[in-house]
Every structure is written in structure tokens, then in C-alpha cells.
Amino acid sequence: MPDNDSDTAGFSRTRLDALVDGVLAIVLTLLVFDLHAPVGASNRDLLHQIAAMRPQFISFVISFGVVAVFWYGHRMESHWLIRSDRIDIGLTLVLLLGLSFVPFSASLLGKNIDQWAAVSIYGGNLMILATLRFVHYCYSTAGHRLVRQELTDEAIREVRLRLALTPIGYLIAAAIAPVSKVAALIIYALMPINYVIPVRQIRGLTSLPMQTPDSLEDHA
């Protein structure tokens, strides 16, 4: 466990959190740009064109859910991540790189949903994101490096297990896409649920005020 002096060591997370929020907001906005409103010659033609956009809608909904859950997870982490360092910044930037790629892989999926290669590439993108998030969490919580002391070792292990399962799920989905594209898409749609179900040991932490190194110094 770190000593008292290390409680205030490291960089403030304020600007890093703002960057993450900004990138996620842009990614969520870019997703809808792939949905182009059709112009129908008649009501029947318009409805037919809207129905033909079903693959794009499926891709949009799944991708919006995935990115929104990443933002949700980032928001929840803000309650126990209290400082940053150079490696944390680097890992976060790499994660944002992967997130910035989602609009492309989502567009690829929406336009080629009947091609298993597009389904697998999309899953590969999500698997990389989930893996990066797992690596970031492991680094941040190792020895309570960047997290508050109220986060118990038991809670750290429980969350780590939950995060470790997600990239495995995406990998399985991407691998079975050549056999069943529908099954792969269902797994993609369901995997974000793994993030939003709260771990019992950290429910109390999310009700605590978020802290920064500066606020910790004020209460020292």
C-alpha cells in the first residue's frame, strides 16, 4: 500500500478527463453521420428505403451503446481514480485512438453487414478497445497506484475479472462471424451489459465525491 506522501503524487486528472469526454462526444456524433435520410418518391418508396437502412441502424445502435458504455465506465472510474502519470496518459491516448476508429468500423459494418469480414473487423476493433481498457485498469489499480484507498483489494479483483471477460467475449464473437454473423452481432450488442452491471464492492464509492490530488492536499 502506498504511504501518505504518495496520496498526492502524480498529475491532476482534470484535463485528461476533459479530453476523454470531448473525444467520446465527437465519436458519438460521428456515428450518426453515416445515417443519411432518404428521399422517397412516395410513402411506400420512403418506407422501403428506410427499411433498407436496417443494417446501418443496427450498426449505429450497437456502436452508440458501446461508446456510451465506455463513457459511463470512464465516469464511474472518476470516483476512484484520483491522479495520473505519464503512463496513464499514454494508455488513455492509445485508448482514445481505438475509440476514434469506431466510426469507421461501424460504417464498414453498416454497409457490409452481410460480409463476415466486416463483422469480424468490427469485433476486432471492440476487442482491442476492451483489452486496452483492461490494461489501463490493471495499471491504475496495481498497488493502488492511481486510485483512492477506499477501493479495496477485493473490489479491484472483482472489477478486473469483469473487465477481463469483455475482450474474450468480443474475440469469440469475431471468431464465429464466418459461421454465424447474427450470433456475432448479438454478442456485440450484449457485451456492454457486462460494464454497466455494478460490482457490489464499489457501489458505495460511486456515491462519494470525486477527488483530485489538489483536494486531497486540502484535506491533509
matplotlib code that plots the C-alpha trace (Angstrom):
import matplotlib.pyplot as plt

x = [0.0, 1.3, 2.4, 0.7, 3.1, 2.1, -1.6, -1.0, 1.7, 1.1, -0.8, -4.3, -6.8, -8.9, -7.5, -7.2, -10.8, -11.9, -10.1, -11.7, -15.2, -14.5, -13.3, -16.2, -18.7, -17.2, -17.2, -20.8, -21.7, -19.7, -21.7, -24.9, -23.3, -23.4, -27.2, -28.3, -32.0, -33.6, -35.8, -38.8, -41.0, -43.9, -44.8, -44.3, -40.9, -39.8, -40.7, -38.9, -35.8, -35.9, -36.3, -33.3, -31.2, -31.7, -28.0, -26.9, -29.4, -28.2, -24.6, -25.4, -27.3, -24.7, -21.8, -23.6, -24.2, -20.5, -19.2, -21.8, -20.8, -17.2, -18.1, -20.2, -17.2, -14.9, -17.4, -17.6, -13.8, -13.6, -14.9, -11.8, -9.1, -7.5, -4.3, -2.5, 1.0, 2.8, 2.0, -1.7, -1.8, -0.1, -2.6, -5.5, -4.4, -4.0, -7.5, -8.8, -7.1, -9.0, -12.3, -11.7, -11.6, -15.1, -17.0, -15.0, -15.5, -19.2, -19.6, -17.9, -20.2, -23.4, -22.5, -21.3, -23.3, -23.7, -20.0, -18.3, -15.1, -16.7, -18.4, -15.1, -13.2, -15.8, -15.4, -11.6, -11.9, -14.1, -11.8, -8.8, -10.7, -11.8, -8.2, -6.8, -9.3, -8.4, -4.7, -5.4, -7.4, -4.7, -2.0, -4.1, -5.0, -1.7, -0.6, -3.3, -1.0, -3.6, -6.7, -8.1, -7.5, -11.2, -11.1, -10.4, -8.3, -11.4, -13.2, -10.1, -10.1, -13.8, -13.7, -10.5, -12.3, -15.3, -13.1, -11.0, -14.1, -15.1, -12.3, -12.7, -16.3, -15.5, -12.8, -15.2, -17.8, -15.3, -14.1, -17.6, -18.6, -17.6, -20.0, -22.9, -22.9, -26.2, -24.7, -21.7, -23.9, -26.0, -22.8, -21.6, -25.0, -25.0, -21.4, -21.8, -24.2, -21.1, -19.8, -23.0, -23.8, -22.2, -19.8, -21.2, -17.9, -17.7, -21.3, -20.6, -17.6, -19.7, -21.7, -18.6, -17.4, -14.8, -11.3, -8.2, -4.6, -5.4, -8.5, -6.5, -3.9, -6.6, -7.8, -4.3]
y = [0.0, 3.5, 5.8, 9.1, 11.1, 9.2, 10.0, 13.4, 12.4, 12.5, 14.8, 16.1, 14.2, 17.3, 18.0, 14.3, 13.6, 16.6, 15.3, 11.9, 13.4, 15.6, 12.7, 10.5, 13.2, 13.6, 9.9, 9.6, 12.4, 11.0, 7.7, 9.3, 10.9, 7.5, 7.7, 9.6, 10.5, 9.0, 10.9, 8.9, 9.3, 8.1, 6.9, 3.3, 4.1, 6.1, 3.3, 0.8, 2.9, 3.3, -0.5, -1.0, 1.1, -1.6, -2.6, 1.0, 1.3, -1.9, -0.8, 2.6, 1.3, -1.2, 1.3, 4.0, 1.6, 0.5, 4.1, 5.3, 2.5, 3.4, 6.9, 5.5, 3.4, 6.5, 8.5, 5.8, 5.5, 9.2, 8.4, 6.4, 7.5, 10.4, 11.1, 10.4, 9.9, 9.7, 6.0, 6.6, 9.5, 7.3, 4.4, 6.8, 8.3, 4.9, 4.0, 7.2, 6.2, 3.0, 4.7, 7.2, 4.2, 3.1, 5.4, 3.8, 0.2, 0.9, 2.4, -0.7, -2.9, -1.0, -1.1, -4.7, -6.4, -9.5, -9.9, -11.8, -9.9, -6.6, -8.2, -9.6, -6.4, -4.5, -7.1, -6.8, -3.1, -3.7, -6.4, -4.0, -1.4, -3.8, -5.0, -1.5, -0.7, -3.8, -2.9, 0.6, -0.6, -3.1, -0.4, 2.2, -0.2, -2.1, -1.3, 1.5, 3.4, 5.9, 5.1, 6.1, 3.9, 3.1, 0.9, -2.5, -5.3, -7.4, -4.8, -4.4, -8.1, -8.3, -5.4, -6.8, -10.1, -8.4, -6.3, -9.4, -11.2, -8.5, -8.8, -12.5, -12.2, -9.9, -12.2, -15.2, -13.1, -12.0, -15.6, -17.1, -14.4, -16.6, -19.2, -17.0, -13.3, -13.0, -14.6, -12.4, -9.3, -10.4, -10.9, -7.4, -5.9, -7.8, -7.3, -3.7, -5.0, -6.5, -3.0, -1.4, -4.1, -2.6, -4.7, -4.9, -3.8, -0.4, 0.7, 2.9, 4.5, 6.0, 8.0, 9.6, 13.0, 12.8, 13.7, 15.1, 15.5, 19.1, 18.2, 15.6, 18.1, 20.5, 17.8, 16.6]
z = [0.0, -0.8, 2.0, 2.8, 0.7, -2.4, -1.9, -3.5, -6.0, -9.7, -12.1, -11.8, -14.0, -14.8, -18.3, -19.2, -18.2, -20.2, -23.2, -22.9, -22.6, -25.7, -27.8, -26.8, -27.6, -31.1, -31.7, -30.7, -33.0, -35.9, -35.7, -36.8, -39.8, -41.5, -41.4, -44.5, -44.6, -47.8, -50.2, -51.3, -54.4, -52.4, -48.9, -49.9, -51.5, -48.5, -46.1, -48.4, -48.3, -44.6, -44.2, -46.5, -44.0, -41.3, -41.4, -40.8, -37.9, -36.3, -36.6, -35.2, -32.2, -31.2, -31.7, -29.8, -26.9, -26.9, -26.9, -24.4, -22.0, -22.4, -21.3, -18.4, -17.3, -17.6, -15.5, -12.8, -12.7, -12.0, -8.5, -7.5, -9.9, -8.1, -10.0, -13.2, -14.5, -17.9, -18.5, -17.6, -20.1, -22.7, -22.2, -22.3, -25.6, -27.1, -25.9, -27.5, -30.7, -30.7, -29.9, -32.8, -35.1, -34.1, -36.6, -39.4, -38.3, -37.6, -41.1, -42.6, -40.6, -41.6, -45.3, -45.4, -42.6, -44.8, -45.1, -42.3, -42.8, -41.9, -38.9, -37.7, -38.3, -36.2, -33.4, -33.6, -33.0, -30.0, -28.7, -28.9, -27.0, -24.3, -24.0, -23.7, -21.0, -19.1, -19.3, -18.2, -15.2, -14.2, -14.4, -12.4, -9.6, -9.2, -5.7, -5.6, -7.9, -9.1, -7.1, -3.7, -0.7, -0.2, -3.2, -1.6, -3.0, -3.3, -5.3, -7.6, -8.2, -9.0, -11.5, -13.0, -13.6, -15.2, -17.5, -18.5, -19.7, -22.1, -24.7, -24.6, -25.5, -28.4, -29.6, -29.6, -31.5, -34.1, -34.5, -35.0, -37.5, -40.5, -39.2, -37.9, -38.4, -36.5, -33.4, -33.5, -33.7, -30.8, -28.7, -29.7, -28.6, -25.3, -24.2, -22.9, -20.2, -18.6, -18.0, -16.6, -14.0, -10.9, -8.8, -5.3, -3.6, -5.4, -5.3, -2.3, -3.9, -6.8, -4.3, -2.9, -4.2, -6.9, -5.6, -7.2, -5.8, -5.0, -3.0, -1.1, -0.2, 1.1, 3.5, 4.5]

ax = plt.figure().add_subplot(projection="3d")
ax.plot(x, y, z, "-o")
ax.set_aspect("equal")
plt.show()
